């Protein structure tokens, strides 16, 4: 899966995991926060390093979320911003929508096309709609990599009146014992990593608030939209040792990690899962912030 913001529990208003516990990442210099994650282009365009694994391992989205977006939009034409390998796009197709993806990583776009999704290779900000209009613009696990104002302005430009803009993320909740075991591995292998896995066992309200606030602020600044709404869908996924280790290298914190460090991390995490009986159940909250387009936008 792809994502993630700052880790300090004493200042929750400045924190928020973007996905699967990662933070926007830093290698040198100051930590990236949720406020500037859209500037981290090297991370944003690193997921295609193993696009096949991303497609295989990342979870899909709650059917109820897909259905709510599809049925509350004025028509079937959907633009999927940062579509990746097309996981959400194919769910919208299954719900009866016509989907165009926009994806900056050509490797991810190639997989999406092979699986039946039409894709333009571009960032949303630079993408030329060429007069095309849509009934919904969505971003699944991707809006934090998009400039929140420029992205919202582009959405306003291509949405028909009444069209829906909906951006959403998975927020995981690690079982406390798993969070502690994983944290010990991360601290040993990646002592400088900007992630606090222990905090991730806490309530998702703390984690996702900064992401939704940043998106909503961007919508307001761009103009042309209704007041924002927040939606939440809770669900669970059971992982075996192998399925978790398959997904883990797809998060942004690890996509650019040297292979020796990644191997050491996976070995440690795998051993931790083995000690917990070989698997665990992860609670997820898929959270969305959404608006509808008002009248004409200049």
C-alpha positions in Angstrom: 0.0 0.0 0.0 1.3 3.6 -0.2 2.1 6.9 2.9 2.1 9.7 6.4 2.8 12.9 8.7 4.4 13.6 12.0 4.7 11.3 14.8 4.7 13.3 18.0 1.8 12.2 20.2 2.1 15.3 22.4 1.2 17.5 19.5 -1.6 15.5 17.7 -2.8 18.5 15.8 0.5 18.3 13.8 0.4 14.6 13.2 -1.4 12.0 11.2 -0.4 8.8 9.4 -0.9 9.0 5.7 -1.0 5.2 5.3 0.3 2.1 6.8 2.2 3.9 9.4 4.7 5.7 7.3 5.6 9.3 7.5 6.3 11.4 4.4 9.9 10.4 5.2 13.2 12.2 5.6 16.7 11.0 4.8 18.6 14.1 5.6 17.4 17.5 6.8 14.1 18.5 8.5 11.2 16.0 8.7 8.5 16.3 6.2 5.1 17.0 7.7 1.6 16.5 6.5 1.6 20.1 5.4 4.5 19.7 2.9 4.2 16.0 1.9 3.1 17.1 -1.6 6.6 18.4 -2.2 8.2 15.0 -1.7 8.2 14.0 -5.4 10.9 11.4 -5.0 8.8 9.4 -2.6 5.5 10.1 -4.4 7.0 8.6 -7.6 8.8 5.7 -6.0 5.9 3.3 -5.7 6.5 2.0 -9.2 9.7 0.4 -8.0 7.7 -2.7 -7.6 4.4 -2.0 -9.2 3.4 -5.6 -9.4 3.8 -6.1 -5.7 1.8 -2.8 -5.0 -1.0 -4.2 -7.1 -0.9 -7.6 -5.5 -0.5 -6.5 -1.8 -2.3 -3.2 -1.3 -5.9 -3.4 0.0 -8.9 -2.2 -1.9 -11.5 0.2 -0.6 -14.8 -0.4 1.2 -17.6 -1.0 -1.3 -19.8 1.3 0.7 -17.4 4.2 0.1 -17.2 3.5 -3.6 -21.0 3.2 -3.9 -21.6 6.4 -1.9 -19.4 8.4 -4.2 -20.8 6.9 -7.3 -24.4 7.4 -6.4 -24.0 10.9 -5.1 -22.3 12.1 -8.2 -24.4 13.5 -11.1 -23.1 11.0 -13.7 -20.7 8.1 -14.3 -17.5 9.9 -15.5 -14.8 9.7 -12.8 -11.3 11.1 -12.8 -9.0 9.1 -10.5 -6.0 11.4 -9.5 -2.9 9.5 -8.6 -4.6 6.2 -9.6 -1.5 4.0 -9.1 -2.1 0.6 -10.5 -5.9 1.2 -10.7 -7.1 -0.5 -7.5 -9.8 2.1 -6.8 -10.4 2.8 -10.4 -11.4 -0.8 -11.1 -13.8 -0.6 -8.1 -15.5 2.4 -9.7 -15.6 0.6 -13.0 -17.4 -2.3 -11.3 -19.9 0.2 -9.8 -20.8 1.3 -13.4 -18.5 4.3 -13.8 -16.3 5.3 -16.7 -12.8 6.1 -15.3 -9.8 8.0 -16.5 -6.7 7.8 -14.3 -4.0 10.4 -14.0 -0.7 8.9 -12.6 2.8 10.4 -12.5 4.6 7.1 -12.4 4.6 5.4 -15.8 5.4 2.0 -14.2 2.3 2.2 -12.1 0.3 3.4 -15.1 1.4 0.5 -17.2 0.0 -2.0 -14.7 -3.3 0.0 -14.5 -3.6 0.0 -18.3 -2.9 -3.7 -18.5 -5.8 -4.3 -16.1 -8.2 -2.2 -18.0 -7.9 1.4 -16.8 -7.3 4.3 -19.2 -4.4 6.4 -17.8 -2.8 9.7 -18.7 0.8 9.9 -17.3 1.1 13.2 -15.5 0.8 14.8 -12.1 -2.7 16.2 -11.5 -1.3 19.7 -11.3 0.4 19.6 -14.7 -2.2 17.4 -16.4 -4.1 18.9 -19.5 -7.8 17.9 -19.4 -8.1 19.0 -23.0 -11.7 20.0 -22.5 -12.8 16.8 -20.7 -15.3 17.1 -17.9 -16.2 14.7 -15.1 -18.9 13.9 -12.6 -16.5 13.0 -9.8 -12.8 13.5 -9.1 -11.4 11.0 -6.6 -8.0 10.4 -5.0 -7.4 7.1 -3.2 -4.4 7.1 -0.9 -2.9 9.9 -3.0 -4.0 13.4 -2.2 -1.2 14.0 0.2 1.2 13.8 -2.8 -0.8 16.5 -4.6 -0.6 20.3 -4.0 -3.8 20.8 -2.0 -4.8 24.1 -3.6 -3.6 23.5 -7.2 -5.1 20.0 -7.1 -8.5 21.3 -5.9 -8.4 24.1 -8.5 -7.8 21.5 -11.2 -10.7 19.4 -9.9 -13.0 22.5 -9.8 -12.0 23.1 -13.5 -12.9 19.7 -14.7 -16.0 18.9 -12.5 -19.5 19.5 -13.9 -21.8 21.5 -11.6 -22.8 19.3 -8.7 -19.8 17.0 -9.3 -18.1 15.4 -6.3 -14.5 15.7 -5.2 -13.7 13.0 -2.7 -10.2 12.2 -1.4 -9.7 9.3 1.0 -7.1 7.2 2.9 -6.8 4.1 4.9 -5.7 4.7 8.5 -4.5 1.5 10.2 -4.8 0.7 13.9 -2.1 -1.8 14.9 -3.0 -4.1 17.8 -0.9 -2.8 20.8 1.2 -5.9 21.1 2.0 -5.9 17.4 2.8 -2.2 17.5 5.3 -2.7 20.3 7.0 -5.6 18.6 7.2 -3.8 15.2 8.4 -0.6 16.9 11.4 -2.4 18.4 12.4 -3.8 15.0 12.1 -0.4 13.3 14.1 1.3 16.1 16.9 -1.2 15.7 17.0 -1.3 11.9 15.9 2.3 11.1 16.7 4.4 14.2 16.2 7.7 12.3 12.9 6.7 10.6 10.2 9.3 11.2 7.6 6.9 12.4 6.1 6.0 15.8 4.5 2.6 15.5 3.4 2.5 19.2 1.3 5.6 18.7 -0.4 3.9 15.7 -2.2 1.6 18.1 -4.2 4.5 19.3 -7.5 6.0 18.0 -7.6 6.9 14.3 -9.2 10.2 15.0 -5.8 11.6 16.0 -4.1 10.1 13.0 -6.4 11.3 10.2 -7.4 14.7 11.4 -4.4 16.6 9.9 -4.9 15.0 6.5 -8.5 15.9 6.3 -7.9 19.4 7.6 -5.2 20.0 4.9 -7.5 18.8 2.2 -10.5 20.8 3.4 -8.3 23.9 3.6 -7.2 23.4 0.1 -10.8 23.0 -1.2 -11.8 26.3 0.6 -8.8 28.2 -0.8 -9.3 27.0 -4.3 -13.0 28.0 -4.2 -16.0 26.8 -6.1 -17.0 24.1 -3.7 -19.6 23.4 -1.0 -18.7 23.0 2.6 -16.7 19.8 3.2 -18.0 16.6 4.8 -16.1 13.8 6.4 -16.9 10.2 6.0 -15.6 7.1 7.8 -15.8 3.4 7.1 -14.4 0.9 9.5 -13.3 -2.6 8.5 -10.7 -5.3 9.3 -8.2 -7.4 7.4 -6.4 -10.5 8.6 -2.7 -10.8 7.7 -0.5 -13.8 7.8 3.2 -13.4 8.1 3.7 -13.7 4.4 0.9 -11.3 3.3 2.1 -8.6 5.7 5.7 -8.9 4.5 4.5 -8.7 0.9 2.6 -5.5 1.6 5.3 -3.8 3.8 7.8 -2.9 1.1 5.1 -0.9 -0.8 4.9 1.9 1.8 6.7 5.1 1.0 9.0 4.9 3.9 10.5 1.7 2.5 10.3 1.9 -1.3 13.7 3.6 -1.5 15.4 1.7 1.3 18.6 -0.2 0.5 18.0 -3.9 -0.1 20.1 -5.0 2.8 18.2 -2.8 5.3 14.9 -3.8 3.8 15.9 -7.5 4.2 16.9 -7.0 7.8 13.6 -5.1 8.6 11.5 -7.8 6.9 13.3 -10.5 8.8 12.7 -8.8 12.1 9.1 -8.0 11.4 8.5 -11.6 10.2 10.0 -13.0 13.4 7.7 -10.7 15.5 4.7 -11.9 13.6 5.8 -15.5 14.2 6.0 -14.9 17.9 2.4 -13.6 17.8 1.2 -16.8 16.3 1.9 -16.2 12.6 -0.7 -13.6 11.9 -2.8 -10.8 13.2 -6.0 -8.8 12.5 -5.6 -5.2 11.5 -8.4 -2.7 12.1 -8.7 0.0 9.4 -10.6 3.2 9.1 -11.0 4.4 5.6 -11.6 8.2 5.9 -12.7 10.7 3.3 -13.2 14.4 3.0 -15.5 15.4 0.2 -17.2 18.4 -1.4 -19.4 19.2 -4.4 -18.8 21.7 -7.1 -20.9 24.8 -7.1 -21.5 27.0 -10.2 -19.0 28.0 -12.9 -15.4 28.3 -11.9 -13.1 30.8 -13.7 
